[in-house]
Structure formats: structure tokens, C-alpha cells
Amino acid sequence: MQPRHRIRFPQVEGHALAQDEVYFYLIDDGGKKTKIRFHDYDHIYRHPGLYEQLFYDRLRCDSPRKVAEILKSAIDQTNENFTALRVLDLGAGNGLMGEALDRYGVSRLVGVDIIPEARAAMERDRPHVYDAYHVADFCRLNGDMREELESWGFNCLTTVAALGFGDIPPLAFMEAFNLVHAQGWVAFNIKETFFDGRDDSGFSTMIREMIFSRHITIYHLERYRHRLSMEGEPLYYYAIAAKKNGDIPSEFIARYS
């Protein structure tokens, strides 16, 4: 059983902060408070069970289950088998998305994250989920790592709750996308405001251009409650499952590099 932690939210209204600036206090047995941002995953992963307690117990995050579910729904529209997927799970963290996929059964499952604390947490919390797990920066893949990843023959890319806040830059997502075979699958989620034409950030622009391009065909698009805010209000995301039609060309990638 995972330990329980003392968590306290600040008095400041969370909606006064950007989503990647929201923070909480972790209180130790001596009463000392440590301020940790929600996106300080390296700090959060060092404490067994803290990630799950904060995001899944307290804030009711539902994204790994939802993204796995809509991927299953998309594949059910074809004559393909979910169990034949060879999945690259980008931004895998401590393995919650991998665990959601594993419930359906997949052929191969490889996790990747940019911080070593994520792999350490996965090895501690879910050591039997992945066939392999790498710490790698997809904006700076070296030849050996690229060759290792290509050897898995991925036909599916998943990434959950890590897009658009600097955790996974546009270039990293596109590099991972291009590791998936043509006619493979991609499933991910994005904050609902990234579909707003008024959002001209690099990631938002890239996602809109990619979705309405020839590079993918959408099979399932669903707005859902990603989690609650600190004030208990729903934060809505879109979950997307699509079939890949071909690689993103170099001139497209260059615009976001």
C-alpha cells in the first residue's frame, strides 16, 4: 500500500494562475511545508504515491483511462486488433498510461520520458508494465537511441496530459510521430483551449495544422473532464485517436523547431 501524504492547497485562487504555474504544499512529519508546482514532476515522483494521491485521488484525473478507451473505440471501427499494437508511450511518467493500455493487452509497450525520476518512479511503482523504458530528449535524439526505438517497429503513439505546457515541445511530438509506421495509430489529449484560434502558441498552431492536414485521419474526438481544478471546477480536454497517413515532412517540422 502506498503511503499517504499531507497535501495542502494554497489560499490563492488557482484560476489566477496559469495551469502550469499552479502549486501545492507537501507537509512532512515535522510540519515543514515544501512548495511544489503541479508540473514539477521530478519532485513529485520522488515521493511514492504522491502523484496518484494528488492528481487521481484528490483531483480525479481520468485521462489515461479515457485516452486508452478512445483508442480502443477507434480500432474497433476497423478490422485491426488492439492486442497487435506496438506502442511508444511518450511522456510515460510513472506508468499510468502504460497500465491503462496493459489492461486491454498490447503486443509491445515502450515508455519514454525526459527525466530520470520518471523511470525511477516507474521501476518502483509499475516495474512489470513496459517491455523497455528510456530516458531521452526527443528534441535531441542521438543515432543510437533513434536506432533502438526504430527497431521496435511502432504502430502506435500515445501521450497523455503532457502536451502544450513545455513538457513535450512540438518538435519532440513530431519526432515521435515519425517513428510510427504509416497506417499506425496515434492517441493523445490536449487542453480544450488549444483548439481556440485565438491561441497562437507554437503547440496549439502545430496541433490544429496537423489535425486538419493529410497526415492523420481522425477516428475519435471527444471532449471530456480531464480533472478538477484546486477549486473543484472541471478542466476540459479533448481526447483524440487517429490513424497516421504518413510522416510529417521536414518543412513542416522546420516551422516548429
KOLKEFI-854571 format. One line per field, with one value per atom (N, C-alpha, C, O): atom name; x, y, z. Coordinates in steps of 0.1 Angstrom, whole numbers, always signed. Example, Ala and Ser with C-alpha at 12.3 -4.5 7.8 and 13.67 -1.06 7.14 Angstrom:
KOLKEFI-854571
a = N  CA  C  O  N  CA  C  O
px = +132  +123  +132  +142  +128  +137  +129  +134
py = -57  -45  -33  -33  -22  -11  +0  +11
pz = +78  +78  +78  +85  +71  +71  +79  +80
end
This chain:
KOLKEFI-854571
a = N  CA  C  O  N  CA  C  O  N  CA  C  O  N  CA  C  O  N  CA  C  O  N  CA  C  O  N  CA  C  O  N  CA  C  O  N  CA  C  O  N  CA  C  O  N  CA  C  O  N  CA  C  O  N  CA  C  O  N  CA  C  O  N  CA  C  O  N  CA  C  O  N  CA  C  O  N  CA  C  O  N  CA  C  O  N  CA  C  O  N  CA  C  O  N  CA  C  O  N  CA  C  O  N  CA  C  O  N  CA  C  O  N  CA  C  O  N  CA  C  O  N  CA  C  O  N  CA  C  O  N  CA  C  O  N  CA  C  O  N  CA  C  O  N  CA  C  O  N  CA  C  O  N  CA  C  O  N  CA  C  O  N  CA  C  O  N  CA  C  O  N  CA  C  O  N  CA  C  O  N  CA  C  O  N  CA  C  O  N  CA  C  O  N  CA  C  O  N  CA  C  O  N  CA  C  O  N  CA  C  O  N  CA  C  O  N  CA  C  O  N  CA  C  O  N  CA  C  O  N  CA  C  O  N  CA  C  O  N  CA  C  O  N  CA  C  O  N  CA  C  O  N  CA  C  O  N  CA  C  O  N  CA  C  O  N  CA  C  O  N  CA  C  O  N  CA  C  O  N  CA  C  O  N  CA  C  O  N  CA  C  O  N  CA  C  O  N  CA  C  O  N  CA  C  O  N  CA  C  O  N  CA  C  O  N  CA  C  O  N  CA  C  O  N  CA  C  O  N  CA  C  O  N  CA  C  O  N  CA  C  O  N  CA  C  O  N  CA  C  O  N  CA  C  O  N  CA  C  O  N  CA  C  O  N  CA  C  O  N  CA  C  O  N  CA  C  O  N  CA  C  O  N  CA  C  O  N  CA  C  O  N  CA  C  O  N  CA  C  O  N  CA  C  O  N  CA  C  O  N  CA  C  O  N  CA  C  O  N  CA  C  O  N  CA  C  O  N  CA  C  O  N  CA  C  O  N  CA  C  O  N  CA  C  O  N  CA  C  O  N  CA  C  O  N  CA  C  O  N  CA  C  O  N  CA  C  O  N  CA  C  O  N  CA  C  O  N  CA  C  O  N  CA  C  O  N  CA  C  O  N  CA  C  O  N  CA  C  O  N  CA  C  O  N  CA  C  O  N  CA  C  O  N  CA  C  O  N  CA  C  O  N  CA  C  O  N  CA  C  O  N  CA  C  O  N  CA  C  O  N  CA  C  O  N  CA  C  O  N  CA  C  O  N  CA  C  O  N  CA  C  O  N  CA  C  O  N  CA  C  O  N  CA  C  O  N  CA  C  O  N  CA  C  O  N  CA  C  O  N  CA  C  O  N  CA  C  O  N  CA  C  O  N  CA  C  O  N  CA  C  O  N  CA  C  O  N  CA  C  O  N  CA  C  O  N  CA  C  O  N  CA  C  O  N  CA  C  O  N  CA  C  O  N  CA  C  O  N  CA  C  O  N  CA  C  O  N  CA  C  O  N  CA  C  O  N  CA  C  O  N  CA  C  O  N  CA  C  O  N  CA  C  O  N  CA  C  O  N  CA  C  O  N  CA  C  O  N  CA  C  O  N  CA  C  O  N  CA  C  O  N  CA  C  O  N  CA  C  O  N  CA  C  O  N  CA  C  O  N  CA  C  O  N  CA  C  O  N  CA  C  O  N  CA  C  O  N  CA  C  O  N  CA  C  O  N  CA  C  O  N  CA  C  O  N  CA  C  O  N  CA  C  O  N  CA  C  O  N  CA  C  O  N  CA  C  O  N  CA  C  O  N  CA  C  O  N  CA  C  O  N  CA  C  O  N  CA  C  O  N  CA  C  O  N  CA  C  O  N  CA  C  O  N  CA  C  O  N  CA  C  O  N  CA  C  O  N  CA  C  O  N  CA  C  O  N  CA  C  O  N  CA  C  O  N  CA  C  O  N  CA  C  O  N  CA  C  O  N  CA  C  O  N  CA  C  O  N  CA  C  O  N  CA  C  O  N  CA  C  O  N  CA  C  O  N  CA  C  O  N  CA  C  O  N  CA  C  O  N  CA  C  O  N  CA  C  O  N  CA  C  O  N  CA  C  O  N  CA  C  O  N  CA  C  O  N  CA  C  O  N  CA  C  O  N  CA  C  O  N  CA  C  O  N  CA  C  O  N  CA  C  O  N  CA  C  O  N  CA  C  O  N  CA  C  O  N  CA  C  O  N  CA  C  O  N  CA  C  O  N  CA  C  O  N  CA  C  O  N  CA  C  O  N  CA  C  O  N  CA  C  O  N  CA  C  O  N  CA  C  O  N  CA  C  O  N  CA  C  O  N  CA  C  O  N  CA  C  O  N  CA  C  O  N  CA  C  O  N  CA  C  O  N  CA  C  O  N  CA  C  O  N  CA  C  O  N  CA  C  O  N  CA  C  O  N  CA  C  O  N  CA  C  O  N  CA  C  O  N  CA  C  O  N  CA  C  O  N  CA  C  O  N  CA  C  O  N  CA  C  O  N  CA  C  O  N  CA  C  O  N  CA  C  O  N  CA  C  O  N  CA  C  O  N  CA  C  O  N  CA  C  O  N  CA  C  O  N  CA  C  O  N  CA  C  O
px = +8  +0  +9  +18  +5  +13  +11  +0  +21  +19  +10  +9  +3  -5  +3  +11  +2  +9  +0  -12  +6  -2  +0  +11  -11  -11  -20  -31  -16  -24  -23  -13  -35  -36  -35  -39  -29  -27  -40  -50  -41  -53  -55  -67  -45  -46  -56  -55  -64  -73  -65  -57  -67  -60  -62  -53  -74  -77  -69  -69  -63  -55  -41  -33  -38  -25  -27  -38  -17  -17  -17  -12  -22  -23  -10  -9  +1  +14  +21  +33  +14  +20  +13  +18  +3  -4  +5  +12  +3  +12  +4  -7  +11  +5  +17  +28  +13  +23  +23  +13  +35  +37  +42  +53  +36  +39  +45  +39  +57  +63  +59  +51  +64  +60  +63  +57  +73  +77  +69  +71  +60  +52  +58  +53  +70  +76  +69  +65  +66  +59  +69  +78  +67  +75  +66  +56  +69  +60  +65  +76  +55  +58  +48  +36  +52  +43  +37  +44  +25  +19  +28  +27  +35  +43  +58  +66  +61  +74  +75  +76  +74  +72  +84  +83  +96  +108  +107  +111  +101  +100  +88  +90  +77  +66  +69  +65  +76  +79  +88  +88  +95  +104  +97  +102  +84  +76  +66  +57  +68  +59  +44  +41  +36  +22  +17  +5  +26  +22  +15  +5  +20  +14  +0  -9  -2  -16  -25  -37  -20  -28  -33  -44  -23  -26  -36  -46  -32  -40  -52  -62  -50  -61  -71  -83  -66  -75  -81  -93  -73  -78  -84  -95  -78  -83  -90  -94  -92  -100  -96  -104  -83  -78  -83  -83  -87  -93  -87  -92  -75  -71  -65  -67  -56  -51  -62  -62  -72  -84  -91  -94  -93  -101  -93  -99  -80  -73  -72  -73  -69  -69  -83  -84  -93  -107  -110  -116  -106  -110  -101  -105  -89  -80  -87  -87  -92  -99  -111  -114  -118  -130  -127  -134  -116  -111  -108  -112  -100  -95  -107  -107  -117  -129  -137  -145  -134  -141  -134  -139  -123  -116  -116  -122  -109  -107  -93  -89  -87  -75  -77  -88  -66  -67  -59  -47  -65  -58  -46  -35  -47  -36  -24  -13  -25  -13  -6  +4  -9  -3  +11  +14  +21  +34  +35  +37  +34  +31  +44  +52  +46  +55  +47  +39  +49  +42  +51  +61  +49  +58  +53  +41  +63  +60  +53  +43  +59  +53  +52  +44  +60  +59  +61  +70  +53  +55  +46  +44  +41  +35  +20  +15  +12  -2  -9  -18  -4  -9  -5  -14  +7  +11  +2  -2  -2  -10  -24  -30  -29  -43  -43  -52  -32  -31  -29  -35  -22  -19  -32  -33  -42  -54  -61  -68  -59  -65  -56  -61  -43  -34  -28  -35  -15  -8  +4  +9  +9  +20  +33  +40  +36  +48  +45  +36  +52  +49  +62  +69  +66  +79  +76  +69  +81  +79  +91  +102  +89  +99  +96  +84  +105  +103  +117  +127  +116  +128  +135  +147  +129  +135  +138  +129  +150  +153  +144  +142  +138  +129  +117  +111  +113  +101  +104  +96  +115  +119  +120  +116  +127  +129  +115  +114  +106  +92  +85  +78  +86  +80  +86  +79  +99  +106  +101  +101  +98  +94  +79  +75  +71  +56  +50  +40  +55  +49  +60  +61  +68  +80  +77  +86  +65  +62  +53  +49  +51  +42  +49  +43  +61  +68  +78  +84  +79  +89  +103  +113  +103  +115  +111  +99  +120  +117  +130  +140  +129  +141  +140  +129  +150  +151  +158  +169  +150  +155  +149  +137  +156  +151  +148  +158  +135  +132  +135  +134  +139  +144  +159  +164  +165  +180  +183  +192  +175  +178  +191  +194  +199  +212  +209  +199  +219  +217  +214  +206  +221  +219  +205  +199  +200  +187  +176  +167  +178  +169  +168  +158  +180  +181  +174  +167  +176  +169  +154  +147  +149  +135  +129  +118  +136  +131  +130  +122  +139  +139  +126  +123  +118  +106  +95  +85  +96  +86  +72  +62  +72  +60  +49  +51  +37  +25  +15  +3  +19  +10  +19  +29  +14  +20  +9  -2  +12  +3  +10  +22  +3  +9  -3  -13  -2  -13  -8  +1  -16  -15  -1  +2  +7  +20  +22  +33  +12  +14  +10  +0  +19  +15  +19  +16  +25  +30  +45  +50  +52  +66  +72  +84  +63  +68  +72  +82  +64  +67  +66  +54  +76  +76  +70  +70  +66  +61  +71  +67  +84  +94  +95  +95  +94  +95  +83  +85  +71  +59  +60  +57  +65  +66  +76  +75  +87  +98  +92  +95  +85  +79  +68  +68  +60  +50  +57  +52  +68  +75  +82  +87  +82  +87  +77  +80  +64  +53  +51  +52  +49  +47  +35  +25  +35  +23  +12  +14  +0  -12  -12  -20  -3  -4  -13  -21  -13  -23  -16  -4  -23  -18  -30  -41  -28  -38  -32  -22  -39  -33  -45  -56  -41  -51  -45  -33  -53  -49  -59  -71  -55  -63  -73  -69  -86  -96  -92  -96  -85  -82  -72  -70  -65  -56  -63  -56  -76  -84  -89  -95  -87  -92  -82  -70  -88  -80  -72  -63  -77  -70  -57  -49  -55  -43  -33  -34  -23  -13  +0  +11  +0  +13  +17  +9  +30  +35  +29  +26  +26  +20  +6  +1  -2  -16  -17  -25  -8  -8  -5  -11  +6  +10  -1  -3  -8  -18  -30  -34  -34  -45  -41  -49  -29  -25  -23  -27  -19  -17  -30  -32  -40  -53  -60  -67  -59  -66  -58  -60  -47  -39  -41  -50  -33  -34  -27  -27  -19  -11  -18  -13  -30  -38  -52  -57  -59  -74  -80  -77  -88  -94  -105  -114  -104  -114  -123  -134  -117  -125  -120  -108  -129  -126  -136  -148  -132  -142  -137  -126  -146  -143  -148  -158  -139  -142  -136  -128  -139  -133  -120  -119  -109  -96  -93  -89  -96  -95  -102  -108  -102  -107  -96  -84  -100  -90  -90  -97  -81  -80  -93  -96  -101  -114  -125  -137  -122  -132  -140  -150  -135  -142  -135  -123  -143  -138  -129  -131  -118  -109  -111  -109  -115  -119  -107  -100  -106  -96  -103  -115  -96  -100  -92  -79  -98  -91  -92  -103  -81  -81  -74  -63  -81  -75  -75  -86  -64  -63  -54  -46  -56  -47  -37  -41  -25  -14  -14  -14  -14  -13  +1  +4  +9  +23  +31  +26  +44  +53  +51  +46  +54  +53  +66  +77  +65  +77  +86  +82  +98  +108  +105  +108  +98  +95  +84  +84  +75  +65  +73  +70  +81  +89  +97  +98  +103  +112  +105  +111  +92  +85  +83  +80  +85  +83  +96  +95  +107  +119  +126  +137
py = -12  +0  +13  +13  +22  +34  +43  +43  +50  +59  +71  +75  +76  +88  +100  +100  +111  +123  +134  +134  +144  +156  +166  +171  +169  +179  +190  +188  +202  +214  +223  +226  +228  +238  +252  +254  +261  +275  +282  +278  +293  +301  +309  +312  +312  +319  +311  +299  +318  +312  +306  +313  +293  +286  +292  +292  +297  +303  +316  +321  +322  +333  +330  +338  +317  +312  +304  +298  +304  +295  +281  +278  +272  +258  +252  +243  +256  +251  +259  +256  +268  +276  +272  +276  +264  +260  +251  +243  +253  +246  +241  +245  +233  +228  +228  +229  +225  +223  +208  +202  +203  +190  +192  +198  +186  +188  +176  +165  +177  +165  +162  +170  +152  +148  +159  +159  +167  +178  +191  +201  +191  +202  +212  +222  +208  +217  +216  +205  +228  +229  +230  +239  +222  +224  +228  +220  +239  +243  +236  +236  +229  +221  +225  +224  +229  +231  +218  +207  +219  +206  +200  +188  +209  +204  +201  +198  +201  +197  +182  +178  +175  +161  +154  +144  +160  +153  +153  +143  +164  +164  +155  +148  +155  +147  +132  +124  +128  +113  +108  +96  +116  +111  +106  +99  +109  +105  +95  +98  +82  +71  +75  +78  +73  +75  +90  +92  +100  +114  +118  +125  +113  +117  +112  +119  +99  +94  +100  +103  +103  +109  +123  +127  +131  +145  +145  +151  +139  +140  +131  +134  +119  +109  +108  +107  +108  +108  +121  +123  +132  +145  +152  +158  +152  +160  +151  +157  +138  +129  +129  +130  +129  +128  +115  +104  +116  +104  +102  +94  +109  +109  +96  +92  +88  +76  +66  +60  +65  +56  +61  +53  +74  +79  +78  +74  +81  +80  +66  +63  +56  +42  +38  +30  +43  +39  +44  +36  +56  +61  +55  +54  +51  +44  +30  +26  +24  +11  +13  +5  +24  +27  +29  +24  +36  +38  +25  +23  +17  +5  -5  -13  -4  -13  -9  -17  +3  +7  +0  +2  -7  -13  -28  -33  -35  -49  -53  -64  -43  -45  -49  -48  -54  -59  -50  -47  -46  -37  -45  -39  -58  -65  -66  -71  -62  -62  -49  -47  -40  -27  -28  -35  -21  -19  -4  +4  -1  +13  +20  +14  +32  +41  +51  +59  +50  +59  +71  +69  +82  +94  +102  +105  +106  +113  +103  +106  +91  +80  +81  +75  +90  +93  +80  +72  +78  +66  +54  +45  +55  +43  +42  +31  +53  +52  +49  +41  +56  +53  +39  +32  +35  +21  +11  +1  +14  +5  +4  -6  +16  +16  +8  +1  +9  +2  -13  -22  -16  -30  -38  -50  -31  -37  -43  -53  -37  -42  -52  -61  -52  -61  -55  -52  -54  -49  -58  -65  -58  -66  -62  -70  -49  -43  -30  -23  -26  -13  -7  -13  +4  +11  +25  +32  +28  +41  +50  +45  +63  +73  +85  +89  +90  +103  +110  +104  +123  +131  +132  +136  +128  +130  +116  +107  +114  +101  +97  +86  +108  +105  +97  +90  +99  +92  +78  +69  +74  +60  +54  +42  +61  +55  +53  +43  +62  +60  +48  +41  +47  +36  +22  +13  +22  +9  +6  -6  +16  +14  +11  +2  +17  +16  +6  -1  +5  -4  -11  -9  -19  -24  -34  -38  -40  -50  -46  -54  -33  -28  -27  -31  -21  -18  -29  -36  -31  -40  -33  -40  -20  -12  +2  +6  +10  +23  +31  +27  +43  +51  +65  +70  +70  +85  +91  +89  +100  +105  +119  +121  +128  +141  +139  +138  +140  +138  +150  +149  +161  +172  +170  +177  +160  +158  +143  +139  +136  +121  +118  +123  +110  +106  +94  +88  +91  +80  +66  +59  +63  +50  +49  +39  +60  +59  +58  +51  +66  +65  +51  +46  +45  +31  +21  +12  +23  +14  +16  +5  +28  +30  +25  +19  +27  +22  +7  +2  +0  -14  -20  -32  -13  -18  -19  -25  -11  -12  -6  -13  +5  +10  +12  +17  +8  +12  +19  +20  +25  +33  +43  +39  +55  +65  +70  +73  +70  +76  +86  +85  +97  +106  +113  +116  +114  +119  +130  +129  +141  +152  +159  +166  +157  +163  +173  +178  +175  +183  +198  +201  +207  +221  +229  +241  +223  +231  +232  +236  +228  +228  +214  +212  +205  +192  +184  +178  +185  +179  +190  +193  +195  +206  +200  +188  +209  +204  +195  +185  +199  +191  +177  +167  +175  +162  +153  +142  +159  +152  +147  +136  +156  +153  +142  +134  +143  +133  +119  +109  +119  +106  +101  +89  +110  +107  +100  +90  +105  +100  +86  +80  +82  +68  +58  +46  +62  +53  +49  +58  +37  +33  +40  +43  +42  +47  +37  +25  +42  +35  +29  +21  +35  +32  +41  +49  +41  +49  +59  +57  +70  +80  +84  +86  +84  +88  +97  +94  +108  +118  +127  +126  +135  +145  +159  +161  +169  +183  +192  +189  +202  +212  +218  +221  +220  +224  +238  +240  +246  +259  +259  +268  +247  +246  +245  +247  +243  +243  +257  +260  +267  +280  +288  +289  +293  +300  +312  +317  +317  +328  +324  +333  +311  +306  +304  +295  +313  +313  +307  +310  +300  +294  +283  +278  +280  +270  +257  +251  +252  +239  +239  +230  +249  +250  +251  +244  +259  +261  +248  +244  +241  +228  +218  +211  +217  +206  +209  +200  +222  +225  +222  +217  +226  +224  +209  +204  +201  +187  +180  +171  +183  +177  +179  +170  +191  +194  +192  +198  +184  +181  +167  +160  +163  +150  +139  +127  +144  +134  +125  +114  +128  +119  +119  +129  +108  +108  +105  +95  +114  +113  +102  +102  +93  +83  +86  +81  +93  +95  +109  +110  +118  +131  +133  +133  +135  +136  +146  +146  +155  +165  +158  +152  +159  +152  +159  +168  +156  +162  +155  +144  +163  +158  +156  +145  +166  +165  +177  +186  +179  +190  +200  +197  +213  +223  +223  +215  +231  +232  +236  +232  +244  +249  +239  +241  +227  +217  +219  +213  +228  +230  +221  +219  +217  +207  +215  +226  +208  +212  +203  +191  +208  +200  +199  +209  +187  +184  +177  +173  +176  +168  +155  +156  +144  +131  +128  +129  +124  +122  +109  +106  +101  +89  +90  +93  +88  +90  +79  +74  +77  +69  +77  +88  +73  +81  +77  +65  +87  +85  +86  +80  +93  +94  +103  +109  +103  +111  +126  +130  +133  +148  +152  +149  +160  +163  +173  +180  +174  +182  +197  +204  +201  +216  +219  +230  +210  +212  +213  +222  +203  +202  +215  +220  +220  +231  +244  +252  +245  +257  +257  +267  +245  +245  +240  +237  +241  +237  +248  +247
pz = +0  +0  +0  +8  -9  -10  +3  +8  +8  +19  +16  +4  +26  +24  +28  +37  +20  +22  +27  +24  +34  +38  +27  +25  +21  +10  +13  +19  +10  +13  +1  -4  -3  -14  -8  +3  -16  -11  -11  -17  -4  -3  -16  -19  -24  -37  -46  -46  -53  -62  -74  -81  -77  -87  -101  -109  -103  -116  -119  -130  -108  -110  -116  -120  -116  -121  -134  -136  -143  -154  -150  -139  -158  -154  -150  -141  -157  -154  -143  -140  -136  -125  -112  -101  -112  -100  -91  -96  -78  -69  -57  -55  -49  -36  -26  -30  -14  -3  +1  +3  +2  +8  +22  +24  +32  +46  +52  +51  +57  +63  +77  +83  +83  +97  +107  +118  +104  +114  +111  +118  +102  +99  +89  +86  +83  +73  +60  +55  +54  +41  +30  +30  +19  +7  -4  -7  -11  -22  -35  -39  -42  -54  -64  -62  -76  -87  -92  -91  -97  -103  -114  -116  -121  -132  -128  -137  -115  -110  -108  -97  -119  -118  -112  -105  -114  -108  -93  -86  -87  -72  -68  -58  -75  -72  -72  -63  -83  -84  -73  -71  -67  -56  -44  -36  -43  -31  -36  -43  -31  -36  -33  -22  -43  -42  -42  -43  -43  -42  -55  -55  -67  -79  -80  -84  -76  -77  -67  -70  -55  -44  -49  -46  -54  -58  -70  -70  -81  -94  -95  -101  -90  -92  -80  -82  -68  -57  -54  -53  -53  -49  -61  -59  -72  -84  -95  -105  -92  -101  -115  -124  -118  -132  -138  -132  -151  -157  -171  -179  -174  -188  -193  -204  -185  -191  -195  -205  -186  -189  -202  -210  -202  -214  -227  -237  -227  -240  -244  -256  -235  -238  -244  -253  -238  -242  -256  -264  -259  -272  -283  -295  -279  -289  -292  -303  -281  -284  -292  -301  -290  -298  -313  -321  -315  -329  -336  -347  -329  -335  -338  -347  -329  -331  -343  -348  -349  -361  -373  -385  -371  -382  -380  -371  -389  -387  -380  -381  -374  -367  -353  -347  -346  -333  -323  -326  -313  -303  -297  -295  -296  -290  -299  -295  -312  -321  -320  -327  -312  -311  -305  -296  -311  -306  -303  -312  -290  -286  -281  -273  -285  -280  -271  -276  -258  -248  -244  -236  -251  -249  -237  -235  -229  -216  -206  -200  -205  -198  -183  -177  -178  -163  -155  -159  -145  -137  -141  -134  -154  -160  -159  -162  -156  -155  -169  -170  -179  -192  -197  -203  -194  -198  -191  -197  -179  -171  -177  -178  -182  -188  -201  -204  -209  -221  -219  -226  -208  -205  -201  -203  -196  -193  -205  -204  -216  -229  -235  -243  -232  -238  -251  -260  -251  -264  -266  -257  -279  -282  -276  -270  -278  -272  -266  -271  -255  -249  -244  -235  -250  -247  -241  -248  -230  -224  -226  -226  -227  -228  -220  -220  -213  -206  -206  -207  -204  -204  -191  -191  -180  -167  -161  -161  -155  -149  -137  -134  -130  -119  -123  -115  -136  -141  -142  -138  -148  -149  -135  -133  -126  -113  -106  -99  -108  -102  -108  -102  -122  -129  -123  -121  -122  -117  -103  -99  -95  -82  -81  -73  -89  -88  -98  -94  -110  -120  -128  -140  -122  -129  -140  -148  -140  -150  -162  -169  -163  -173  -187  -197  -187  -200  -204  -195  -217  -222  -222  -221  -223  -222  -218  -221  -212  -208  -209  -204  -217  -219  -214  -215  -209  -206  -218  -221  -225  -238  -241  -237  -247  -251  -266  -274  -270  -284  -293  -305  -287  -295  -298  -307  -292  -294  -294  -287  -302  -303  -309  -320  -303  -309  -318  -317  -326  -336  -329  -334  -318  -312  -306  -307  -300  -294  -305  -304  -316  -327  -333  -336  -335  -340  -331  -335  -318  -308  -309  -309  -309  -310  -323  -323  -334  -347  -347  -355  -340  -340  -334  -337  -327  -321  -332  -329  -343  -353  -348  -350  -342  -336  -346  -357  -342  -350  -342  -345  -330  -322  -313  -308  -312  -303  -294  -298  -281  -271  -263  -260  -259  -249  -242  -248  -229  -221  -212  -204  -212  -203  -202  -193  -213  -213  -224  -226  -233  -245  -242  -237  -247  -248  -236  -236  -226  -214  -213  -203  -224  -224  -220  -221  -214  -210  -223  -223  -233  -246  -257  -260  -262  -272  -285  -287  -294  -307  -315  -320  -315  -322  -316  -324  -303  -297  -301  -304  -301  -305  -320  -323  -329  -343  -345  -354  -338  -339  -335  -342  -324  -320  -330  -333  -335  -346  -358  -363  -362  -373  -371  -380  -358  -355  -357  -357  -359  -360  -375  -384  -378  -392  -398  -391  -411  -418  -416  -416  -415  -412  -397  -394  -389  -375  -368  -375  -355  -347  -338  -334  -335  -325  -316  -321  -303  -294  -283  -278  -281  -272  -267  -271  -257  -252  -252  -250  -254  -253  -246  -246  -240  -233  -243  -255  -240  -249  -256  -267  -249  -254  -266  -273  -267  -278  -292  -302  -292  -304  -307  -317  -298  -299  -309  -306  -319  -329  -323  -329  -312  -305  -299  -295  -296  -291  -302  -310  -302  -313  -309  -315  -297  -293  -303  -311  -302  -312  -312  -322  -300  -299  -304  -312  -300  -304  -320  -326  -326  -340  -347  -357  -342  -348  -347  -357  -336  -334  -344  -351  -345  -354  -368  -376  -372  -386  -389  -400  -379  -381  -382  -391  -373  -373  -386  -391  -392  -404  -416  -427  -415  -427  -432  -427  -442  -447  -439  -442  -429  -422  -413  -410  -408  -400  -404  -410  -401  -402  -388  -382  -384  -371  -371  -379  -361  -359  -346  -346  -336  -324  -318  -316  -316  -310  -299  -302  -287  -276  -266  -261  -262  -251  -238  -237  -228  -215  -204  -206  -192  -180  -177  -173  -179  -176  -161  -157  -154  -139  -133  -141  -120  -113  -111  -110  -110  -105  -90  -84  -84  -70  -64  -52  -71  -66  -68  -65  -74  -77  -89  -92  -98  -111  -122  -121  -131  -142  -151  -155  -155  -165  -177  -176  -189  -200  -210  -213  -215  -226  -237  -236  -248  -259  -260  -259  -261  -264  -279  -284  -285  -300  -303  -298  -311  -317  -332  -338  -338  -353  -359  -352  -372  -380  -387  -393  -386  -393  -408  -412  -416  -431  -437  -447  -430  -435  -425  -416  -427  -419  -420  -431  -410  -411  -419  -414  -429  -438  -430  -421  -435  -429  -429  -419  -439  -440  -430  -424  -426  -416  -402  -395  -400  -387  -385  -374  -396  -395  -390  -383  -392  -388  -373  -367  -366  -352  -344  -332  -351  -345  -338  -332
end
